[in-house]
Amino acid sequence: MKRIGIIGFGIMGESVVTSLLRHGGKYEIGILEKRGERVVFAMEKYGLIAHRNIRTLMDNSDIVIVAVKPQDISAILGEMESSFIAGEASMIVKGIISIVAGKRMEVFKKRLGVKNIARFMPNISVRVSGAPVGVSFPEGIDEGFKLDVLSIAGALGTAFEIPEDLIPAFTGLSGSGIAFVFKFIHALALGGVSSGLSYKNALHIVTAMFKGTVELLEKSGRDPVDLMHDVISPGGTTIAGITALEKSSFEYTVMDAVKSAALRAKQLEA
């Protein structure tokens, strides 16, 4: 059983826990969280081990997942650094996975002197083990650590191994992109409402359509533009709707949204 220590039990930390626990018996999970009510919640709802401090967590973890907000990472690294320099944890922790937005792996390597480090970029569909997870590694890591990291990423959804320089692009497309999809789903449902459906029914129809669309795209192996032409008929309903979308430069707007999110992610890299 792999021992996983998670620093930070916010939205992402809890989402990671729910995914890992679906692989019952494979992971023993401990957490470190500064908010008392969240610690109680983690213990009562998920039966997690709550550690008093970073040293205790590292002493009882094979892999540590850092899932705190960027503004909190400096203090966390300071506490971890003290343990590593003192030789209290360097031989115990197998490696570190960072889910800290905007923080490059080099930050951890310089402060902690660790070789085995990985970086994740998931999105909130981690909650249902359905997230695309961007995974980056530095050179020279242990092969066993890499396999463990990819296994953890697979528990969260689908792992995509990418160079760290492409993490901002992955963030714009997937990390932020899920919000764009939610907005599109809401807009489609509102379109159904404007055409006479209740919002509840329209939303059910849209979500069912999305599920079917993704399954068709995956199973057909065809390009989405190619499949789109199977729906469009001359002078029909679909071309009327496509025309309305293009009046507002739909494709450009979506492309610009992803590019803008990716650019902002790159600006935040440190």
PASEBA-1860 file (N, C-alpha, C; in nm, 3 decimals):
! residues 270
1> MKRIGIIG> 0.085/-0.120/0.000/0.000/0.000/0.000/0.089/0.125/0.000 ~ 0.065/0.214/-0.095/0.145/0.336/-0.106/0.091/0.442/-0.009 ~ 0.183/0.502/0.067/0.144/0.605/0.162/0.154/0.743/0.096 ~ 0.040/0.811/0.087/0.033/0.942/0.023/0.005/1.048/0.129 ~ 0.090/1.149/0.137/0.066/1.262/0.226/0.027/1.383/0.144 ~ -0.083/1.447/0.180/-0.133/1.562/0.105/-0.128/1.686/0.193 ~ -0.053/1.786/0.147/-0.045/1.913/0.218/-0.147/2.008/0.155 ~ -0.251/2.039/0.231/-0.359/2.124/0.183/-0.483/2.042/0.155
9> FGIMGESV> -0.592/2.074/0.224/-0.717/2.000/0.204/-0.828/2.098/0.165 ~ -0.798/2.176/0.059/-0.899/2.265/0.002/-0.976/2.190/-0.106 ~ -1.025/2.264/-0.205/-1.105/2.203/-0.312/-1.024/2.099/-0.387 ~ -0.900/2.134/-0.427/-0.821/2.039/-0.505/-0.772/1.924/-0.419 ~ -0.728/1.953/-0.296/-0.682/1.846/-0.208/-0.791/1.744/-0.182 ~ -0.911/1.790/-0.154/-1.023/1.698/-0.131/-1.059/1.622/-0.258 ~ -1.053/1.689/-0.372/-1.084/1.624/-0.499/-0.985/1.510/-0.527 ~ -0.858/1.533/-0.499/-0.757/1.428/-0.517/-0.787/1.310/-0.425
17> VTSLLRHG> -0.823/1.340/-0.301/-0.856/1.233/-0.205/-0.971/1.147/-0.255 ~ -1.079/1.210/-0.303/-1.195/1.133/-0.348/-1.158/1.040/-0.462 ~ -1.071/1.085/-0.552/-1.028/0.999/-0.662/-0.941/0.884/-0.613 ~ -0.846/0.912/-0.526/-0.757/0.808/-0.477/-0.832/0.702/-0.397 ~ -0.932/0.746/-0.322/-1.007/0.651/-0.240/-1.093/0.556/-0.325 ~ -1.118/0.594/-0.451/-1.191/0.502/-0.538/-1.110/0.379/-0.571 ~ -0.980/0.389/-0.549/-0.891/0.275/-0.571/-0.864/0.212/-0.435 ~ -0.972/0.165/-0.375/-0.971/0.115/-0.237/-0.857/0.019/-0.208
25> GKYEIGIL> -0.788/0.047/-0.099/-0.681/-0.041/-0.055/-0.546/-0.016/-0.118 ~ -0.542/0.069/-0.222/-0.416/0.093/-0.290/-0.336/0.204/-0.223 ~ -0.407/0.299/-0.160/-0.339/0.414/-0.100/-0.381/0.434/0.046 ~ -0.283/0.464/0.129/-0.309/0.511/0.264/-0.284/0.661/0.263 ~ -0.383/0.740/0.300/-0.376/0.884/0.280/-0.374/0.959/0.413 ~ -0.276/1.047/0.426/-0.270/1.138/0.539/-0.270/1.281/0.489 ~ -0.317/1.372/0.571/-0.324/1.512/0.528/-0.263/1.604/0.633 ~ -0.226/1.723/0.588/-0.188/1.832/0.676/-0.267/1.954/0.632
33> EKRGERVV> -0.349/2.006/0.721/-0.437/2.119/0.689/-0.444/2.211/0.811 ~ -0.429/2.342/0.787/-0.424/2.437/0.898/-0.561/2.474/0.953 ~ -0.667/2.453/0.876/-0.802/2.488/0.922/-0.862/2.370/0.999 ~ -0.891/2.393/1.125/-0.939/2.286/1.211/-1.066/2.220/1.164 ~ -1.159/2.300/1.113/-1.287/2.241/1.069/-1.268/2.150/0.949 ~ -1.170/2.181/0.864/-1.142/2.096/0.748/-1.075/1.966/0.791 ~ -0.993/1.973/0.895/-0.930/1.853/0.948/-1.036/1.758/1.003 ~ -1.128/1.812/1.081/-1.236/1.730/1.136/-1.319/1.669/1.024
41> FAMEKYGL> -1.350/1.749/0.924/-1.427/1.701/0.809/-1.354/1.587/0.738 ~ -1.225/1.602/0.716/-1.146/1.499/0.648/-1.144/1.369/0.725 ~ -1.135/1.378/0.856/-1.130/1.258/0.939/-1.267/1.189/0.946 ~ -1.372/1.270/0.962/-1.506/1.213/0.979/-1.564/1.160/0.849 ~ -1.546/1.234/0.739/-1.607/1.191/0.613/-1.524/1.086/0.540 ~ -1.391/1.103/0.541/-1.306/1.016/0.460/-1.218/0.920/0.541 ~ -1.217/0.937/0.673/-1.135/0.851/0.757/-0.986/0.871/0.736 ~ -0.945/0.994/0.704/-0.805/1.022/0.675/-0.723/1.038/0.803
49> IAHRNIRT> -0.594/1.016/0.787/-0.500/1.041/0.896/-0.465/1.189/0.894 ~ -0.479/1.255/1.007/-0.445/1.398/1.016/-0.312/1.413/1.089 ~ -0.215/1.475/1.023/-0.082/1.494/1.083/-0.073/1.632/1.147 ~ 0.010/1.640/1.251/0.024/1.765/1.327/0.112/1.866/1.257 ~ 0.213/1.817/1.184/0.307/1.907/1.120/0.368/1.839/0.998 ~ 0.447/1.915/0.923/0.504/1.864/0.799/0.602/1.750/0.824 ~ 0.679/1.761/0.932/0.775/1.655/0.959/0.703/1.521/0.980 ~ 0.596/1.522/1.057/0.521/1.399/1.083/0.462/1.344/0.954
57> LMDNSDIV> 0.408/1.433/0.871/0.352/1.389/0.744/0.459/1.326/0.656 ~ 0.575/1.390/0.646/0.681/1.337/0.561/0.736/1.205/0.615 ~ 0.745/1.195/0.747/0.794/1.071/0.808/0.703/0.952/0.779 ~ 0.578/0.981/0.748/0.479/0.874/0.728/0.425/0.871/0.585 ~ 0.501/0.924/0.490/0.457/0.928/0.351/0.565/0.878/0.257 ~ 0.523/0.805/0.154/0.616/0.767/0.047/0.624/0.878/-0.057 ~ 0.509/0.938/-0.085/0.500/1.048/-0.180/0.417/1.160/-0.117 ~ 0.466/1.282/-0.127/0.394/1.397/-0.073/0.335/1.477/-0.189
65> IVAVKPQD> 0.206/1.506/-0.182/0.138/1.590/-0.281/0.115/1.727/-0.219 ~ 0.170/1.830/-0.281/0.154/1.967/-0.230/0.040/2.033/-0.307 ~ -0.069/2.062/-0.236/-0.190/2.115/-0.301/-0.238/2.240/-0.229 ~ -0.146/2.335/-0.211/-0.181/2.459/-0.143/-0.191/2.574/-0.244 ~ -0.241/2.687/-0.200/-0.248/2.805/-0.285/-0.108/2.862/-0.307 ~ -0.084/2.924/-0.422/0.051/2.977/-0.452/0.105/3.069/-0.344 ~ 0.018/3.149/-0.282/0.066/3.243/-0.180/0.111/3.174/-0.052 ~ 0.076/3.046/-0.036/0.113/2.973/0.085/0.237/2.887/0.067
73> ISAILGEM> 0.287/2.876/-0.056/0.393/2.779/-0.084/0.525/2.816/-0.018 ~ 0.556/2.944/-0.003/0.684/2.984/0.055/0.697/2.933/0.198 ~ 0.592/2.950/0.278/0.595/2.903/0.417/0.604/2.751/0.423 ~ 0.530/2.683/0.335/0.532/2.537/0.332/0.671/2.486/0.297 ~ 0.733/2.547/0.196/0.867/2.506/0.155/0.968/2.530/0.267 ~ 0.949/2.638/0.342/1.038/2.666/0.453/1.035/2.555/0.557 ~ 0.914/2.507/0.588/0.902/2.399/0.685/0.957/2.268/0.630 ~ 0.931/2.242/0.502/0.983/2.120/0.441/1.135/2.125/0.433
81> ESSFIAGE> 1.187/2.242/0.398/1.331/2.261/0.385/1.403/2.230/0.515 ~ 1.346/2.273/0.626/1.407/2.248/0.757/1.423/2.099/0.782 ~ 1.321/2.022/0.748/1.326/1.877/0.770/1.426/1.810/0.677 ~ 1.430/1.854/0.551/1.523/1.793/0.456/1.668/1.824/0.493 ~ 1.695/1.949/0.528/1.832/1.988/0.563/1.878/1.913/0.687 ~ 1.786/1.893/0.780/1.821/1.823/0.903/1.833/1.672/0.882 ~ 1.803/1.627/0.762/1.814/1.485/0.732/1.702/1.403/0.792 ~ 1.593/1.471/0.830/1.484/1.401/0.898/1.389/1.331/0.803
89> ASMIVKGI> 1.386/1.378/0.675/1.287/1.321/0.585/1.343/1.280/0.450 ~ 1.464/1.320/0.417/1.515/1.298/0.282/1.526/1.152/0.244 ~ 1.545/1.063/0.342/1.558/0.922/0.312/1.424/0.851/0.320 ~ 1.320/0.922/0.360/1.190/0.859/0.382/1.095/0.891/0.267 ~ 1.084/1.018/0.233/0.993/1.058/0.126/1.052/1.016/-0.008 ~ 0.974/0.943/-0.087/1.023/0.896/-0.217/1.023/1.007/-0.320 ~ 0.929/1.099/-0.308/0.923/1.209/-0.404/0.808/1.303/-0.374 ~ 0.803/1.412/-0.449/0.703/1.517/-0.428/0.629/1.544/-0.558
97> ISIVAGKR> 0.498/1.559/-0.546/0.413/1.600/-0.658/0.355/1.737/-0.623 ~ 0.374/1.833/-0.710/0.319/1.967/-0.687/0.196/1.990/-0.775 ~ 0.089/2.038/-0.710/-0.029/2.083/-0.784/-0.046/2.233/-0.762 ~ 0.063/2.299/-0.726/0.058/2.443/-0.696/0.064/2.521/-0.827 ~ -0.041/2.597/-0.853/-0.050/2.672/-0.977/0.063/2.774/-0.988 ~ 0.128/2.777/-1.105/0.227/2.881/-1.133/0.364/2.859/-1.074 ~ 0.386/2.746/-1.006/0.517/2.722/-0.943/0.589/2.611/-1.017 ~ 0.704/2.645/-1.075/0.781/2.548/-1.151/0.853/2.450/-1.059
105> MEVFKKRL> 0.888/2.336/-1.113/0.954/2.232/-1.034/1.087/2.279/-0.978 ~ 1.152/2.370/-1.049/1.283/2.420/-1.006/1.274/2.485/-0.869 ~ 1.159/2.544/-0.835/1.140/2.605/-0.704/1.158/2.501/-0.595 ~ 1.101/2.382/-0.616/1.112/2.275/-0.517/1.254/2.217/-0.515 ~ 1.313/2.201/-0.633/1.447/2.142/-0.640/1.550/2.230/-0.570 ~ 1.541/2.361/-0.591/1.637/2.453/-0.531/1.621/2.460/-0.380 ~ 1.496/2.466/-0.334/1.472/2.481/-0.191/1.495/2.353/-0.114 ~ 1.459/2.238/-0.174/1.462/2.113/-0.100/1.576/2.020/-0.140
113> GVKNIARF> 1.636/2.045/-0.256/1.744/1.959/-0.301/1.700/1.819/-0.337 ~ 1.573/1.803/-0.374/1.520/1.671/-0.407/1.535/1.644/-0.557 ~ 1.556/1.518/-0.591/1.566/1.478/-0.731/1.430/1.439/-0.786 ~ 1.352/1.369/-0.705/1.224/1.316/-0.751/1.112/1.415/-0.726 ~ 1.078/1.489/-0.829/0.973/1.589/-0.823/0.890/1.577/-0.951 ~ 0.760/1.598/-0.940/0.672/1.599/-1.056/0.571/1.712/-1.039 ~ 0.513/1.752/-1.149/0.415/1.860/-1.145/0.288/1.817/-1.216 ~ 0.174/1.841/-1.151/0.044/1.808/-1.207/-0.030/1.936/-1.245
121> MPNISVRV> -0.106/1.928/-1.354/-0.205/2.030/-1.385/-0.336/1.957/-1.418 ~ -0.422/1.939/-1.316/-0.553/1.879/-1.339/-0.660/1.986/-1.352 ~ -0.785/1.945/-1.360/-0.894/2.039/-1.340/-0.992/1.978/-1.240 ~ -1.101/2.046/-1.210/-1.186/2.002/-1.099/-1.263/1.874/-1.127 ~ -1.258/1.821/-1.249/-1.322/1.691/-1.273/-1.242/1.578/-1.212 ~ -1.132/1.613/-1.143/-1.063/1.518/-1.056/-1.164/1.457/-0.958 ~ -1.265/1.536/-0.919/-1.365/1.489/-0.823/-1.432/1.360/-0.866 ~ -1.443/1.339/-0.996/-1.509/1.219/-1.048/-1.410/1.130/-1.123
129> SGAPVGVS> -1.282/1.147/-1.093/-1.174/1.071/-1.158/-1.178/1.087/-1.310 ~ -1.218/1.207/-1.355/-1.232/1.228/-1.499/-1.150/1.343/-1.554 ~ -1.045/1.382/-1.483/-0.968/1.499/-1.526/-0.858/1.463/-1.624 ~ -0.838/1.547/-1.727/-0.712/1.540/-1.799/-0.605/1.594/-1.704 ~ -0.496/1.521/-1.685/-0.393/1.563/-1.591/-0.261/1.582/-1.666 ~ -0.218/1.707/-1.679/-0.087/1.732/-1.736/0.019/1.692/-1.635 ~ 0.116/1.613/-1.677/0.221/1.564/-1.586/0.358/1.599/-1.644 ~ 0.439/1.667/-1.565/0.574/1.704/-1.608/0.677/1.650/-1.511
137> FPEGIDEG> 0.791/1.608/-1.567/0.902/1.557/-1.488/1.030/1.630/-1.527 ~ 1.122/1.647/-1.434/1.256/1.695/-1.470/1.340/1.576/-1.516 ~ 1.458/1.604/-1.562/1.547/1.495/-1.600/1.608/1.429/-1.476 ~ 1.640/1.302/-1.488/1.715/1.233/-1.384/1.636/1.175/-1.269 ~ 1.504/1.167/-1.282/1.425/1.109/-1.173/1.433/0.957/-1.177 ~ 1.400/0.894/-1.065/1.397/0.748/-1.058/1.279/0.695/-1.138 ~ 1.301/0.586/-1.209/1.195/0.528/-1.292/1.078/0.479/-1.206 ~ 1.110/0.427/-1.088/1.003/0.380/-0.999/0.913/0.494/-0.956
145> FKLDVLSI> 0.973/0.609/-0.925/0.894/0.727/-0.887/0.806/0.771/-1.003 ~ 0.861/0.773/-1.124/0.784/0.814/-1.240/0.662/0.725/-1.260 ~ 0.680/0.595/-1.245/0.569/0.502/-1.261/0.462/0.524/-1.154 ~ 0.506/0.551/-1.030/0.410/0.579/-0.923/0.331/0.706/-0.952 ~ 0.400/0.809/-1.002/0.334/0.936/-1.032/0.230/0.919/-1.144 ~ 0.267/0.847/-1.248/0.173/0.825/-1.358/0.054/0.742/-1.313 ~ 0.077/0.650/-1.220/-0.033/0.571/-1.165/-0.129/0.660/-1.085 ~ -0.074/0.753/-1.007/-0.157/0.847/-0.931/-0.235/0.937/-1.026
153> AGALGTAF> -0.167/0.988/-1.130/-0.235/1.072/-1.229/-0.347/0.995/-1.297 ~ -0.325/0.866/-1.324/-0.428/0.784/-1.385/-0.547/0.762/-1.293 ~ -0.523/0.764/-1.163/-0.633/0.753/-1.067/-0.720/0.878/-1.067 ~ -0.661/0.990/-1.106/-0.734/1.117/-1.110/-0.809/1.138/-1.240 ~ -0.771/1.063/-1.344/-0.834/1.079/-1.475/-0.746/1.020/-1.583 ~ -0.707/1.103/-1.679/-0.621/1.060/-1.789/-0.492/1.141/-1.786 ~ -0.380/1.071/-1.778/-0.250/1.138/-1.769/-0.198/1.176/-1.907 ~ -0.147/1.299/-1.918/-0.083/1.347/-2.040/0.056/1.397/-2.001
161> EIPEDLIP> 0.159/1.321/-2.035/0.295/1.363/-2.002/0.341/1.470/-2.100 ~ 0.375/1.587/-2.047/0.413/1.700/-2.131/0.533/1.772/-2.071 ~ 0.611/1.844/-2.153/0.720/1.927/-2.099/0.663/2.037/-2.011 ~ 0.737/2.078/-1.910/0.685/2.180/-1.818/0.657/2.312/-1.890 ~ 0.730/2.342/-1.995/0.706/2.466/-2.069/0.566/2.471/-2.131 ~ 0.502/2.354/-2.147/0.367/2.350/-2.204/0.257/2.346/-2.098 ~ 0.296/2.352/-1.970/0.195/2.354/-1.864/0.100/2.474/-1.878 ~ 0.148/2.596/-1.910/0.055/2.707/-1.929/-0.047/2.680/-2.040
169> AFTGLSGS> -0.003/2.620/-2.151/-0.095/2.587/-2.260/-0.197/2.485/-2.212 ~ -0.152/2.385/-2.136/-0.242/2.284/-2.083/-0.342/2.348/-1.985 ~ -0.295/2.445/-1.909/-0.381/2.517/-1.815/-0.492/2.591/-1.889 ~ -0.455/2.662/-1.996/-0.554/2.736/-2.072/-0.656/2.646/-2.138 ~ -0.611/2.531/-2.187/-0.700/2.440/-2.260/-0.787/2.356/-2.168 ~ -0.727/2.304/-2.060/-0.800/2.210/-1.974/-0.832/2.266/-1.836 ~ -0.729/2.322/-1.771/-0.751/2.374/-1.636/-0.857/2.484/-1.633 ~ -0.846/2.579/-1.725/-0.947/2.686/-1.738/-1.058/2.646/-1.833
177> GIAFVFKF> -1.026/2.562/-1.931/-1.122/2.527/-2.035/-1.249/2.463/-1.984 ~ -1.240/2.393/-1.870/-1.360/2.330/-1.817/-1.465/2.436/-1.780 ~ -1.419/2.554/-1.737/-1.512/2.663/-1.706/-1.579/2.714/-1.834 ~ -1.503/2.713/-1.945/-1.562/2.756/-2.072/-1.670/2.657/-2.116 ~ -1.646/2.528/-2.090/-1.745/2.426/-2.124/-1.870/2.443/-2.039 ~ -1.851/2.469/-1.909/-1.968/2.493/-1.823/-2.050/2.611/-1.875 ~ -1.979/2.714/-1.917/-2.048/2.834/-1.967/-2.124/2.801/-2.096 ~ -2.064/2.721/-2.183/-2.129/2.682/-2.307/-2.251/2.595/-2.279
185> IHALALGG> -2.239/2.502/-2.185/-2.352/2.417/-2.147/-2.467/2.503/-2.096 ~ -2.434/2.599/-2.011/-2.537/2.689/-1.957/-2.603/2.769/-2.069 ~ -2.521/2.819/-2.162/-2.576/2.898/-2.273/-2.668/2.813/-2.361 ~ -2.629/2.688/-2.388/-2.715/2.599/-2.468/-2.847/2.575/-2.396 ~ -2.839/2.553/-2.264/-2.962/2.531/-2.187/-3.053/2.654/-2.192 ~ -2.993/2.772/-2.183/-3.072/2.895/-2.193/-3.137/2.907/-2.331 ~ -3.063/2.861/-2.434/-3.123/2.860/-2.567/-3.245/2.770/-2.572 ~ -3.239/2.656/-2.502/-3.356/2.569/-2.493/-3.471/2.636/-2.422
193> VSSGLSYK> -3.439/2.711/-2.316/-3.542/2.784/-2.242/-3.609/2.887/-2.332 ~ -3.529/2.959/-2.411/-3.584/3.062/-2.499/-3.671/3.001/-2.609 ~ -3.655/2.870/-2.631/-3.735/2.801/-2.732/-3.852/2.724/-2.671 ~ -3.872/2.735/-2.538/-3.991/2.678/-2.477/-3.969/2.569/-2.373 ~ -3.847/2.521/-2.357/-3.819/2.416/-2.258/-3.795/2.478/-2.120 ~ -3.815/2.398/-2.014/-3.774/2.444/-1.882/-3.622/2.434/-1.873 ~ -3.563/2.513/-1.784/-3.417/2.509/-1.773/-3.370/2.371/-1.729 ~ -3.443/2.310/-1.635/-3.405/2.178/-1.584/-3.403/2.075/-1.696
201> NALHIVTA> -3.508/2.072/-1.776/-3.514/1.976/-1.887/-3.409/2.007/-1.993 ~ -3.392/2.135/-2.021/-3.293/2.174/-2.122/-3.152/2.132/-2.079 ~ -3.123/2.149/-1.950/-2.991/2.112/-1.899/-2.970/1.961/-1.909 ~ -3.072/1.883/-1.878/-3.061/1.737/-1.890/-3.036/1.696/-2.035 ~ -3.104/1.762/-2.125/-3.086/1.732/-2.267/-2.944/1.766/-2.312 ~ -2.895/1.882/-2.269/-2.761/1.925/-2.309/-2.653/1.831/-2.254 ~ -2.664/1.793/-2.126/-2.563/1.704/-2.069/-2.565/1.567/-2.137 ~ -2.685/1.518/-2.170/-2.694/1.391/-2.242/-2.633/1.404/-2.381
209> MFKGTVEL> -2.655/1.519/-2.446/-2.596/1.543/-2.577/-2.444/1.547/-2.570 ~ -2.389/1.612/-2.466/-2.244/1.618/-2.451/-2.185/1.479/-2.432 ~ -2.248/1.398/-2.348/-2.199/1.262/-2.326/-2.197/1.183/-2.457 ~ -2.307/1.192/-2.531/-2.315/1.121/-2.658/-2.217/1.174/-2.761 ~ -2.197/1.304/-2.762/-2.104/1.367/-2.856/-1.961/1.319/-2.833 ~ -1.920/1.318/-2.707/-1.784/1.275/-2.674/-1.766/1.127/-2.708 ~ -1.866/1.045/-2.676/-1.855/0.902/-2.706/-1.846/0.878/-2.856 ~ -1.927/0.950/-2.932/-1.924/0.935/-3.078/-1.789/0.978/-3.134
217> LEKSGRDP> -1.737/1.089/-3.085/-1.608/1.138/-3.132/-1.497/1.038/-3.103 ~ -1.499/0.981/-2.982/-1.395/0.886/-2.943/-1.404/0.756/-3.022 ~ -1.527/0.706/-3.039/-1.543/0.575/-3.102/-1.533/0.580/-3.254 ~ -1.568/0.694/-3.313/-1.565/0.703/-3.459/-1.423/0.720/-3.512 ~ -1.337/0.786/-3.433/-1.202/0.814/-3.480/-1.197/0.921/-3.587 ~ -1.306/0.990/-3.605/-1.314/1.093/-3.710/-1.290/1.232/-3.652 ~ -1.259/1.325/-3.741/-1.237/1.463/-3.703/-1.371/1.528/-3.668 ~ -1.375/1.618/-3.566/-1.502/1.681/-3.531/-1.565/1.761/-3.644
225> VDLMHDVI> -1.483/1.824/-3.726/-1.540/1.898/-3.840/-1.605/1.803/-3.939 ~ -1.544/1.687/-3.959/-1.601/1.585/-4.046/-1.736/1.539/-3.994 ~ -1.743/1.511/-3.864/-1.870/1.468/-3.805/-1.975/1.579/-3.810 ~ -1.932/1.703/-3.796/-2.025/1.815/-3.800/-2.100/1.818/-3.934 ~ -2.028/1.782/-4.041/-2.092/1.785/-4.173/-2.195/1.674/-4.190 ~ -2.192/1.573/-4.101/-2.297/1.471/-4.103/-2.428/1.527/-4.051 ~ -2.421/1.636/-3.975/-2.541/1.696/-3.915/-2.597/1.807/-4.002 ~ -2.508/1.878/-4.072/-2.551/1.994/-4.151/-2.611/1.949/-4.284
233> SPGGTTIA> -2.731/1.997/-4.310/-2.793/1.971/-4.440/-2.826/2.105/-4.506 ~ -2.829/2.109/-4.638/-2.854/2.236/-4.709/-2.984/2.303/-4.667 ~ -2.975/2.426/-4.627/-3.094/2.503/-4.592/-3.165/2.455/-4.468 ~ -3.099/2.374/-4.385/-3.165/2.315/-4.268/-3.146/2.394/-4.140 ~ -3.187/2.328/-4.031/-3.183/2.395/-3.900/-3.041/2.418/-3.851 ~ -2.953/2.320/-3.874/-2.818/2.328/-3.818/-2.738/2.440/-3.881 ~ -2.747/2.454/-4.013/-2.671/2.559/-4.080/-2.720/2.697/-4.037 ~ -2.851/2.705/-4.003/-2.904/2.832/-3.953/-2.838/2.866/-3.819
241> GITALEKS> -2.823/2.763/-3.733/-2.760/2.786/-3.604/-2.611/2.814/-3.617 ~ -2.542/2.743/-3.707/-2.399/2.766/-3.730/-2.376/2.908/-3.780 ~ -2.462/2.953/-3.868/-2.452/3.089/-3.919/-2.462/3.192/-3.807 ~ -2.555/3.167/-3.713/-2.571/3.257/-3.599/-2.445/3.258/-3.513 ~ -2.383/3.141/-3.493/-2.259/3.134/-3.415/-2.147/3.212/-3.482 ~ -2.136/3.197/-3.612/-2.025/3.261/-3.683/-2.045/3.412/-3.695 ~ -2.167/3.460/-3.683/-2.189/3.604/-3.681/-2.117/3.668/-3.562 ~ -2.103/3.589/-3.455/-2.033/3.638/-3.335/-1.890/3.585/-3.327
249> SFEYTVMD> -1.838/3.536/-3.439/-1.701/3.484/-3.446/-1.677/3.378/-3.338 ~ -1.764/3.277/-3.336/-1.762/3.175/-3.232/-1.626/3.108/-3.217 ~ -1.571/3.057/-3.326/-1.444/2.985/-3.318/-1.331/3.076/-3.271 ~ -1.327/3.198/-3.324/-1.223/3.291/-3.282/-1.235/3.321/-3.132 ~ -1.359/3.341/-3.085/-1.381/3.374/-2.944/-1.332/3.262/-2.853 ~ -1.361/3.137/-2.890/-1.317/3.023/-2.809/-1.165/3.011/-2.812 ~ -1.108/3.024/-2.932/-0.962/3.018/-2.944/-0.896/3.127/-2.860 ~ -0.954/3.247/-2.863/-0.897/3.359/-2.789/-0.908/3.338/-2.639
257> AVKSAALR> -1.017/3.274/-2.595/-1.035/3.245/-2.453/-0.926/3.151/-2.404 ~ -0.898/3.044/-2.480/-0.794/2.949/-2.442/-0.657/3.017/-2.443 ~ -0.631/3.093/-2.548/-0.503/3.161/-2.561/-0.483/3.263/-2.448 ~ -0.588/3.335/-2.412/-0.579/3.435/-2.305/-0.552/3.368/-2.170 ~ -0.619/3.256/-2.144/-0.597/3.184/-2.019/-0.455/3.128/-2.015 ~ -0.408/3.074/-2.128/-0.273/3.020/-2.134/-0.168/3.130/-2.113 ~ -0.191/3.246/-2.173/-0.098/3.358/-2.158/-0.092/3.403/-2.012 ~ -0.208/3.410/-1.947/-0.211/3.450/-1.806/-0.139/3.346/-1.721
265> AKQLEA> -0.159/3.217/-1.752/-0.089/3.111/-1.679/0.062/3.125/-1.693 ~ 0.106/3.160/-1.813/0.249/3.177/-1.836/0.303/3.296/-1.759 ~ 0.224/3.402/-1.751/0.267/3.521/-1.675/0.283/3.490/-1.526 ~ 0.205/3.395/-1.477/0.208/3.360/-1.335/0.314/3.258/-1.298 ~ 0.384/3.203/-1.400/0.487/3.103/-1.374/0.605/3.163/-1.299 ~ 0.653/3.088/-1.199/0.769/3.133/-1.121/0.848/3.012/-1.073
END
